[in-house]
Amino acid sequence: MFVGGMFTTFDIAASGLRAERARMNVVANNMANVNTTHNRYGDIEAYRRQRVFFKPGAPEVTGSARWGVSVEAVKPDYDTQLVHKWDPEHPDAVQEGEWKGYVAYPNIHAAMEMVDMMVAARAYEANLTSMESAKQVHRSALQIIA
């Protein structure tokens, strides 16, 4: 099946590299905010873990909506609960209601984030290997022609 031009394999792998780099950046940001209890405006509001959503196709890289991958969105994770820890002396502790005396921390679990980082790193390496293989195929083809 013909995909496109001679460098389409490189373009597809490059789109994968960009997508996985974005995922690694989001995971690093999550880890950096593991204890953040304020929003960017200074209000007491625990940071929400961010998640990366991919979509097929990378028209900006491959020129196709079918080939490659791109980041569709980076969204906060509202599906998992915040982590509540009992610490009534903490300045960010809830002052009233059922969570009185608890501090709401981000819904980030370091082990899960590290697994996400390892998966992204392996996918990144797989895309690099794909590029190396394509480079070798092109080099061999040029040697046959020469």
For each residue, the residues with C-beta under 8 A, 3 or more apart:
1:
2:
3: 8 9 12 67
4: 8 11 62 63 64 67
5: 8
6: 138
7: 10 11
8: 3 4 5 11 12 62 67
9: 3 12 13 130 131 134
10: 7 13 14 131 134 135
11: 4 7 8 14 15 58 61 62 63 67 68
12: 3 8 9 15 16 58 61 62 67 68 130
13: 9 10 16 17 127 128 130 131 134
14: 10 11 17 18 61 68 127 131
15: 11 12 18 19 58 61 62 67 68 69 70
16: 12 13 19 20 68 69 123 124 126 127 130
17: 13 14 20 21 124 127 128
18: 14 15 21 22 58 61 70 71
19: 15 16 22 23 52 54 58 69 70 71
20: 16 17 23 24 120 121 123 124 127
21: 17 18 24 25 124
22: 18 19 25 26 52 71 74
23: 19 20 26 27 52 116 120
24: 20 21 27 28 117 120 121 124
25: 21 22 28 29
26: 22 23 29 30 50 51 52 74
27: 23 24 30 31 113 116 117 120
28: 24 25 31 32 117
29: 25 26 32 33 50
30: 26 27 33 34 49 50 106 108 113
31: 27 28 34 108 110 113
32: 28 29
33: 29 30 36 47 106 108
34: 30 31 105 106 108 110
35: 105 106
36: 33 46 47 106
37: 44 45 46 47 92 103 104 105
38: 42 43 44 45 92
39: 42 43 45 47
40:
41:
42: 38 39
43: 38 39
44: 37 38 92
45: 37 38 39
46: 36 37 82 104 105 106 107
47: 33 36 37 39 106 108
48: 76 77 78 82 106 107
49: 30 76 77 80 106 107 108
50: 26 29 30 74 75 76 77
51: 26 74 75 76 77
52: 19 22 23 26 71 73 74
53: 71 72 73 74 75
54: 19 69 70 71 72
55: 69 70 71 72
56: 65 66 68 69
57: 62 64 65 66 67 68 69 70
58: 11 12 15 18 19 61 62 64 67 68 69 70
59: 62 63 64 65 70
60: 70
61: 11 12 14 15 18 58 68 70
62: 4 8 11 12 15 57 58 59 67 68
63: 4 11 59
64: 4 57 58 59 67 68
65: 56 57 59
66: 56 57
67: 3 4 8 11 12 15 57 58 62 64
68: 11 12 14 15 16 56 57 58 61 62 64
69: 15 16 19 54 55 56 57 58
70: 15 18 19 54 55 57 58 59 60 61
71: 18 19 22 52 53 54 55 74
72: 53 54 55
73: 52 53
74: 22 26 50 51 52 53 71
75: 50 51 53
76: 48 49 50 51
77: 48 49 50 51 80 107
78: 48
79:
80: 49 77 107
81: 107
82: 46 48 104 105 106 107
83: 104 105 106 107 108
84: 99 102 103 104 105
85: 102 103 105
86: 101 102
87: 90 93 101 102 103
88: 93 100 101
89: 93
90: 87 93 103
91:
92: 37 38 44 103 104
93: 87 88 89 90 100 101 102 103
94: 97 99 100 101 102 103 104
95: 100
96: 100
97: 94 100
98:
99: 84 94 102 104
100: 88 93 94 95 96 97
101: 86 87 88 93 94
102: 84 85 86 87 93 94 99
103: 37 84 85 87 90 92 93 94
104: 37 46 82 83 84 92 94 99
105: 34 35 37 46 82 83 84 85
106: 30 33 34 35 36 46 47 48 49 82 83
107: 46 48 49 77 80 81 82 83
108: 30 31 33 34 47 49 83 112 113
109: 112 113
110: 31 34 113 114
111: 114 115
112: 108 109 115 116
113: 27 30 31 108 109 110 116 117
114: 110 111 117 118
115: 111 112 118 119
116: 23 27 112 113 119 120
117: 24 27 28 113 114 120 121
118: 114 115 121 122
119: 115 116 122 123
120: 20 23 24 27 116 117 123 124
121: 20 24 117 118 124 125
122: 118 119 125 126
123: 16 20 119 120 126 127
124: 16 17 20 21 24 120 121 127 128
125: 121 122 128 129
126: 16 122 123 129 130
127: 13 14 16 17 20 123 124 130 131
128: 13 17 124 125 131 132
129: 125 126 132 133
130: 9 12 13 16 126 127 133 134
131: 9 10 13 14 127 128 134 135
132: 128 129 135 136
133: 129 130 136 137
134: 9 10 13 130 131 137 138
135: 10 131 132 138 139
136: 132 133 139 140
137: 133 134 140 141
138: 6 134 135 141 142
139: 135 136 142 143
140: 136 137 143 144
141: 137 138 144 145
142: 138 139 145 146
143: 139 140 146
144: 140 141
145: 141 142
146: 142 143
